[in-house]
Amino acid sequence: MFNKVILVGNLTRDIELRYSQSGMGIANTAIATSRKYTSNGEKKEEVCFVDITFFARSAEIANQYLRKGSKILVEGRLNFDQWVDQNGQKRSKHSVVVETMQMLDSKGDNQGGGNYNSAPQAQPQNQAQPQQQAQSYQAPAQQQSYGQQQSQQQPAKQMPSSNEVPVIDIDEDEIPF
């Protein structure tokens, strides 16, 4: 089975950081994402609020650099939480457990602008993906832009020749917009 969620949005509240008995950081907050669409000629916007949880070092980094309103991209897994409330009622909700985050605010906003992988995974060398590699994190005043970090870490990629580029046949009737 596959459980992967990617969200881009703004935090709806400041990070709530706490520590487990073993000393691992656990940070909770929520993210608001939106979708704009047209219905019967009228432009509408739909907003979705999702609780998110960071663990370990990413919880501490999120607490240090993110605030209410910070723009962030998170990748993680959907989690189903169940509990019994004070009145004895069974309650439940879905939330996202963050595995990778990327801060999208500009450096001038004092939010940082790097990405951080909270669950480093071994990648075969020929399939390494820059967004999933752990990055060393610098304080915002000393941090380089994300593009500069990438150019220092990986050699420039050559453009594929025209016979290497795959041809994609798209029927215009299949495009939803």
Secondary structure by P-SEA (a helix, b strand, c coil): cbbbbbbbbbbcccccccccccbbbbbbbbbbbbbbbbcccbbbbbbbbbbbbbccaaaaaaaacccccccbbbbbbbbbbbbbccccbbbbbccccccbbbbcccccccccccccccbbbbcccccccccccccccccccccccaaaaaaaccccccccccccbbbbbbccccccc
